[in-house]
Amino acid sequence: QVQVMESGGGLVQAGKSLRLYCNCTERVASVTRMAWYRQAAGKQRELVASVTSDGTTALSDSVKGRFTISRGNVKNTVLLYMNSLKPEDTAVYYCYGLYNGMEYWGKGTLVTVSS
């Protein structure tokens, strides 16, 4: 069974940067799609960024120009680079993996951006 585990969340001031890590028990290149979602208090979970097995990336409009998703140097890691953070980026960030038609979610990591 595939497992995905997030790390790297925390408290940061607006305008600063933070890096989130998603570790997967499978090689990322063999996972059909990996993504970062986030859920703010009282809101629905939303897609932030994704990367497919062929390396194609996508970002939501709300984070374009500020966030970057990439595969890490370690073959089973996906990173989310978050720059110019805003208070509205405050949320629990979840790692997601689609592998052999099954969806896998991490438990989430909290990112809090103070103004």
MARKOL-129199 format. One record per atom (N, C-alpha, C): residue in one letter; atom name; x, y, z. Coordinates in nm, 2 decimals. Each point is the difference from the previous one (the first is absolute). Example, Ala and Ser with C-alpha at 12.3 -4.5 7.8 and 13.67 -1.06 7.14 Angstrom:
# residues 2
PT type atom      X      Y      Z
PT    A    N   1.32  -0.57   0.78
PT    A   CA  -0.09   0.12   0.00
PT    A    C   0.09   0.12   0.00
PT    S    N  -0.04   0.11  -0.07
PT    S   CA   0.09   0.11   0.00
PT    S    C  -0.08   0.11   0.08
# end
This chain:
# residues 115
PT type atom      X      Y      Z
PT    Q    N   0.08  -0.12   0.00
PT    Q   CA  -0.08   0.12   0.00
PT    Q    C   0.09   0.12   0.00
PT    V    N  -0.04   0.10  -0.08
PT    V   CA   0.08   0.12  -0.01
PT    V    C  -0.04   0.09   0.11
PT    Q    N   0.11   0.07   0.05
PT    Q   CA  -0.02   0.10   0.11
PT    Q    C   0.06   0.13  -0.05
PT    V    N  -0.06   0.11   0.04
PT    V   CA   0.06   0.13  -0.03
PT    V    C   0.00   0.08   0.13
PT    M    N   0.11   0.07   0.03
PT    M   CA   0.01   0.06   0.13
PT    M    C   0.06   0.14  -0.02
PT    E    N  -0.07   0.10   0.06
PT    E   CA   0.04   0.14  -0.02
PT    E    C   0.09   0.04   0.12
PT    S    N   0.09   0.10  -0.03
PT    S   CA   0.08   0.06   0.11
PT    S    C   0.03   0.14  -0.05
PT    G    N   0.04   0.09   0.09
PT    G   CA   0.05   0.13  -0.03
PT    G    C  -0.09   0.11   0.03
PT    G    N  -0.12  -0.02   0.05
PT    G   CA  -0.09   0.11   0.03
PT    G    C   0.05   0.08   0.12
PT    G    N  -0.07   0.11   0.03
PT    G   CA   0.04   0.08   0.12
PT    G    C  -0.06   0.13  -0.01
PT    L    N   0.05   0.09   0.09
PT    L   CA  -0.05   0.14   0.01
PT    L    C   0.11   0.09  -0.07
PT    V    N  -0.05   0.09  -0.09
PT    V   CA   0.09   0.08  -0.08
PT    V    C  -0.07   0.14  -0.01
PT    Q    N   0.08   0.10  -0.02
PT    Q   CA  -0.05   0.14  -0.02
PT    Q    C  -0.04   0.02  -0.15
PT    A    N  -0.09   0.08  -0.02
PT    A   CA  -0.04   0.03  -0.14
PT    A    C   0.12   0.06  -0.07
PT    G    N   0.01  -0.05  -0.13
PT    G   CA   0.11   0.04  -0.08
PT    G    C   0.12  -0.09   0.00
PT    K    N   0.00  -0.09   0.10
PT    K   CA   0.11  -0.10   0.01
PT    K    C  -0.03  -0.12  -0.08
PT    S    N   0.10  -0.10   0.01
PT    S   CA  -0.01  -0.12  -0.08
PT    S    C   0.00  -0.12   0.09
PT    L    N  -0.06  -0.11  -0.05
PT    L   CA   0.00  -0.13   0.07
PT    L    C   0.00  -0.11  -0.10
PT    R    N   0.06  -0.11   0.04
PT    R   CA   0.01  -0.11  -0.09
PT    R    C  -0.07  -0.12   0.07
PT    L    N  -0.09  -0.06  -0.08
PT    L   CA  -0.07  -0.13   0.05
PT    L    C   0.06  -0.12  -0.07
PT    Y    N   0.01  -0.11   0.07
PT    Y   CA   0.05  -0.12  -0.06
PT    Y    C  -0.11  -0.11   0.01
PT    C    N  -0.01  -0.08  -0.11
PT    C   CA  -0.09  -0.11   0.00
PT    C    C   0.09  -0.12  -0.03
PT    N    N   0.00  -0.10   0.09
PT    N   CA   0.08  -0.12  -0.02
PT    N    C  -0.10  -0.11  -0.03
PT    C    N   0.03  -0.07  -0.11
PT    C   CA  -0.09  -0.11  -0.05
PT    C    C   0.08  -0.13   0.01
PT    T    N  -0.08  -0.11   0.04
PT    T   CA   0.07  -0.13   0.01
PT    T    C   0.03  -0.06  -0.14
PT    E    N  -0.06   0.06  -0.11
PT    E   CA   0.03  -0.04  -0.13
PT    E    C   0.09   0.10  -0.07
PT    R    N   0.07  -0.04  -0.11
PT    R   CA   0.08   0.10  -0.07
PT    R    C  -0.10   0.10  -0.07
PT    V    N   0.02   0.13   0.02
PT    V   CA  -0.09   0.10  -0.05
PT    V    C  -0.02  -0.01  -0.15
PT    A    N   0.10  -0.04  -0.07
PT    A   CA  -0.01  -0.01  -0.15
PT    A    C  -0.09  -0.11  -0.04
PT    S    N  -0.03  -0.09   0.09
PT    S   CA  -0.10  -0.11  -0.03
PT    S    C  -0.14   0.03   0.05
PT    V    N  -0.02   0.11   0.07
PT    V   CA  -0.13   0.04   0.04
PT    V    C  -0.06   0.08  -0.10
PT    T    N  -0.12  -0.03  -0.04
PT    T   CA  -0.07   0.07  -0.11
PT    T    C  -0.01   0.15   0.02
PT    R    N  -0.03   0.03   0.12
PT    R   CA  -0.02   0.15   0.03
PT    R    C   0.03   0.02   0.15
PT    M    N   0.07   0.10   0.03
PT    M   CA   0.02   0.04   0.14
PT    M    C  -0.04   0.15   0.00
PT    A    N  -0.06   0.03   0.12
PT    A   CA  -0.05   0.14   0.01
PT    A    C   0.00   0.05   0.14
PT    W    N  -0.01   0.13   0.01
PT    W   CA  -0.02   0.06   0.13
PT    W    C  -0.14   0.07   0.00
PT    Y    N  -0.07  -0.03   0.10
PT    Y   CA  -0.13   0.06   0.03
PT    Y    C   0.01   0.08   0.13
PT    R    N  -0.09   0.09   0.02
PT    R   CA  -0.01   0.07   0.13
PT    R    C  -0.15   0.02   0.04
PT    Q    N  -0.01   0.01   0.12
PT    Q   CA  -0.14   0.03   0.06
PT    Q    C   0.01   0.10   0.11
PT    A    N  -0.05   0.12  -0.02
PT    A   CA  -0.01   0.10   0.10
PT    A    C  -0.12  -0.03   0.09
PT    A    N   0.00   0.06   0.12
PT    A   CA  -0.11  -0.02   0.09
PT    A    C  -0.13   0.05  -0.06
PT    G    N  -0.10  -0.09   0.00
PT    G   CA  -0.13   0.04  -0.05
PT    G    C  -0.01   0.00  -0.15
PT    K    N   0.10  -0.05  -0.07
PT    K   CA   0.00   0.00  -0.14
PT    K    C   0.02  -0.14  -0.06
PT    Q    N  -0.03  -0.02  -0.13
PT    Q   CA   0.02  -0.13  -0.06
PT    Q    C   0.14  -0.02  -0.04
PT    R    N   0.04  -0.12   0.00
PT    R   CA   0.14  -0.03  -0.05
PT    R    C   0.01   0.04  -0.14
PT    E    N   0.12   0.06  -0.03
PT    E   CA   0.02   0.05  -0.14
PT    E    C   0.14  -0.05  -0.05
PT    L    N   0.01  -0.02  -0.13
PT    L   CA   0.12  -0.04  -0.06
PT    L    C   0.10   0.12  -0.01
PT    V    N   0.12  -0.02   0.04
PT    V   CA   0.10   0.10   0.00
PT    V    C   0.10  -0.02  -0.12
PT    A    N   0.05  -0.12  -0.01
PT    A   CA   0.10  -0.03  -0.10
PT    A    C   0.01  -0.15  -0.02
PT    S    N   0.04  -0.04  -0.12
PT    S   CA   0.01  -0.14  -0.04
PT    S    C   0.11  -0.02  -0.09
PT    V    N   0.05  -0.13   0.00
PT    V   CA   0.10  -0.04  -0.09
PT    V    C  -0.03  -0.15  -0.05
PT    T    N   0.00  -0.02  -0.13
PT    T   CA  -0.03  -0.14  -0.05
PT    T    C   0.13  -0.08  -0.01
PT    S    N  -0.02  -0.12  -0.04
PT    S   CA   0.12  -0.09  -0.01
PT    S    C   0.09   0.04  -0.11
PT    D    N  -0.05   0.07  -0.10
PT    D   CA   0.09   0.05  -0.11
PT    D    C   0.06   0.13   0.03
PT    G    N  -0.02   0.05   0.12
PT    G   CA   0.06   0.13   0.05
PT    G    C  -0.08   0.12  -0.03
PT    T    N  -0.12  -0.01  -0.06
PT    T   CA  -0.08   0.12  -0.02
PT    T    C  -0.06   0.06   0.13
PT    T    N   0.02   0.13   0.01
PT    T   CA  -0.05   0.06   0.13
PT    T    C  -0.11   0.10  -0.03
PT    A    N  -0.08   0.02   0.10
PT    A   CA  -0.11   0.10  -0.01
PT    A    C  -0.01   0.07   0.14
PT    L    N  -0.04   0.12  -0.01
PT    L   CA  -0.02   0.08   0.12
PT    L    C  -0.14   0.07   0.00
PT    S    N  -0.06   0.02   0.11
PT    S   CA  -0.13   0.07   0.01
PT    S    C   0.03   0.15  -0.03
PT    D    N  -0.10   0.07  -0.04
PT    D   CA   0.02   0.14  -0.03
PT    D    C   0.04   0.08   0.12
PT    S    N  -0.05  -0.04   0.12
PT    S   CA   0.03   0.07   0.12
PT    S    C   0.14  -0.01   0.05
PT    V    N   0.08  -0.09  -0.06
PT    V   CA   0.14  -0.01   0.05
PT    V    C   0.10   0.01  -0.12
PT    K    N  -0.05   0.02  -0.12
PT    K   CA   0.09   0.02  -0.11
PT    K    C   0.09   0.11   0.02
PT    G    N   0.13  -0.02  -0.03
PT    G   CA   0.10   0.11   0.02
PT    G    C   0.06   0.00   0.14
PT    R    N  -0.06  -0.07   0.09
PT    R   CA   0.05   0.00   0.14
PT    R    C   0.04  -0.14   0.04
PT    F    N  -0.07  -0.11  -0.04
PT    F   CA   0.03  -0.13   0.04
PT    F    C   0.06  -0.08  -0.12
PT    T    N   0.08  -0.10   0.03
PT    T   CA   0.05  -0.09  -0.10
PT    T    C   0.00  -0.14   0.06
PT    I    N  -0.04  -0.10  -0.09
PT    I   CA   0.00  -0.14   0.04
PT    I    C   0.11  -0.07  -0.08
PT    S    N   0.07  -0.08   0.07
PT    S   CA   0.11  -0.08  -0.07
PT    S    C   0.03  -0.13   0.07
PT    R    N   0.05  -0.09  -0.08
PT    R   CA   0.05  -0.12   0.06
PT    R    C   0.13   0.03   0.06
PT    G    N   0.02  -0.06   0.12
PT    G   CA   0.13   0.02   0.07
PT    G    C   0.11  -0.09  -0.06
PT    N    N   0.12   0.03   0.05
PT    N   CA   0.12  -0.08  -0.04
PT    N    C  -0.02  -0.14   0.05
PT    V    N  -0.07  -0.02   0.11
PT    V   CA  -0.03  -0.14   0.04
PT    V    C  -0.12  -0.04  -0.08
PT    K    N   0.01  -0.12  -0.05
PT    K   CA  -0.09  -0.05  -0.11
PT    K    C  -0.15  -0.01   0.05
PT    N    N  -0.02  -0.01   0.13
PT    N   CA  -0.14  -0.01   0.05
PT    N    C  -0.05   0.12   0.07
PT    T    N   0.05   0.12  -0.04
PT    T   CA  -0.04   0.12   0.07
PT    T    C  -0.05   0.10  -0.10
PT    V    N  -0.10   0.07   0.04
PT    V   CA  -0.06   0.12  -0.07
PT    V    C   0.01   0.12   0.09
PT    L    N   0.04   0.11  -0.05
PT    L   CA   0.01   0.12   0.08
PT    L    C  -0.09   0.11  -0.05
PT    L    N  -0.05   0.08   0.09
PT    L   CA  -0.08   0.12  -0.03
PT    L    C   0.08   0.11   0.06
PT    Y    N   0.05   0.09  -0.09
PT    Y   CA   0.07   0.12   0.04
PT    Y    C  -0.10   0.11   0.00
PT    M    N  -0.02   0.06   0.12
PT    M   CA  -0.10   0.11   0.01
PT    M    C   0.08   0.13   0.04
PT    N    N  -0.02   0.09  -0.09
PT    N   CA   0.07   0.13   0.01
PT    N    C  -0.11   0.11   0.01
PT    S    N   0.04   0.12   0.06
PT    S   CA  -0.09   0.11   0.01
PT    S    C  -0.13  -0.04   0.06
PT    L    N   0.01  -0.07   0.11
PT    L   CA  -0.12  -0.05   0.07
PT    L    C  -0.09   0.11   0.05
PT    K    N  -0.13  -0.03  -0.01
PT    K   CA  -0.10   0.10   0.04
PT    K    C  -0.09  -0.07   0.12
PT    P    N  -0.06   0.08   0.08
PT    P   CA  -0.08  -0.05   0.10
PT    P    C  -0.11  -0.10  -0.05
PT    E    N  -0.05   0.03  -0.12
PT    E   CA  -0.10  -0.09  -0.06
PT    E    C   0.05  -0.13  -0.05
PT    D    N   0.13  -0.02   0.01
PT    D   CA   0.06  -0.13  -0.03
PT    D    C   0.00  -0.09   0.13
PT    T    N  -0.05   0.05   0.11
PT    T   CA  -0.01  -0.08   0.12
PT    T    C  -0.10  -0.11  -0.02
PT    A    N   0.05  -0.12   0.02
PT    A   CA  -0.09  -0.12  -0.02
PT    A    C   0.08  -0.13   0.05
PT    V    N  -0.07  -0.11   0.00
PT    V   CA   0.06  -0.13   0.01
PT    V    C   0.03  -0.04  -0.14
PT    Y    N   0.13  -0.04  -0.03
PT    Y   CA   0.04  -0.04  -0.13
PT    Y    C   0.01  -0.15   0.00
PT    Y    N  -0.06  -0.06  -0.10
PT    Y   CA   0.00  -0.15  -0.01
PT    Y    C   0.07  -0.04  -0.13
PT    C    N   0.07  -0.11   0.01
PT    C   CA   0.07  -0.06  -0.11
PT    C    C  -0.10  -0.11  -0.05
PT    Y    N   0.00  -0.01  -0.13
PT    Y   CA  -0.09  -0.10  -0.07
PT    Y    C   0.08  -0.08  -0.10
PT    G    N  -0.03  -0.13  -0.01
PT    G   CA   0.06  -0.08  -0.11
PT    G    C  -0.11  -0.09  -0.06
PT    L    N   0.01  -0.01  -0.14
PT    L   CA  -0.08  -0.09  -0.07
PT    L    C   0.09  -0.11  -0.06
PT    Y    N  -0.03  -0.12   0.04
PT    Y   CA   0.09  -0.11  -0.03
PT    Y    C  -0.08  -0.12  -0.03
PT    N    N   0.02  -0.06  -0.12
PT    N   CA  -0.08  -0.12  -0.04
PT    N    C  -0.15   0.02   0.02
PT    G    N  -0.05   0.12  -0.03
PT    G   CA  -0.14   0.03   0.01
PT    G    C  -0.05   0.03   0.14
PT    M    N   0.09  -0.01   0.10
PT    M   CA  -0.05   0.03   0.14
PT    M    C   0.06   0.13   0.04
PT    E    N  -0.08   0.07   0.09
PT    E   CA   0.04   0.13   0.05
PT    E    C   0.05  -0.02   0.14
PT    Y    N   0.11   0.07   0.03
PT    Y   CA   0.06   0.00   0.13
PT    Y    C   0.02   0.14   0.05
PT    W    N  -0.04   0.02   0.13
PT    W   CA   0.02   0.13   0.06
PT    W    C   0.08  -0.01   0.13
PT    G    N   0.08   0.11   0.02
PT    G   CA   0.07   0.02   0.12
PT    G    C  -0.09   0.05   0.11
PT    K    N   0.05   0.02   0.12
PT    K   CA  -0.08   0.05   0.11
PT    K    C   0.00   0.15   0.00
PT    G    N   0.09   0.06  -0.07
PT    G   CA   0.00   0.15  -0.01
PT    G    C   0.11   0.06   0.09
PT    T    N   0.04   0.12  -0.04
PT    T   CA   0.09   0.08   0.08
PT    T    C  -0.05   0.14   0.00
PT    L    N   0.00   0.07   0.12
PT    L   CA  -0.06   0.13   0.01
PT    L    C   0.10   0.11  -0.03
PT    V    N  -0.05   0.09  -0.09
PT    V   CA   0.08   0.12  -0.03
PT    V    C  -0.08   0.12   0.05
PT    T    N   0.06   0.08   0.08
PT    T   CA  -0.06   0.12   0.05
PT    T    C   0.08   0.12  -0.04
PT    V    N  -0.06   0.09  -0.07
PT    V   CA   0.07   0.12  -0.04
PT    V    C  -0.06   0.12   0.07
PT    S    N   0.09   0.07   0.08
PT    S   CA  -0.04   0.11   0.08
PT    S    C   0.02   0.13  -0.08
PT    S    N  -0.09   0.10   0.03
PT    S   CA   0.01   0.13  -0.07
PT    S    C   0.09   0.09   0.08
# end
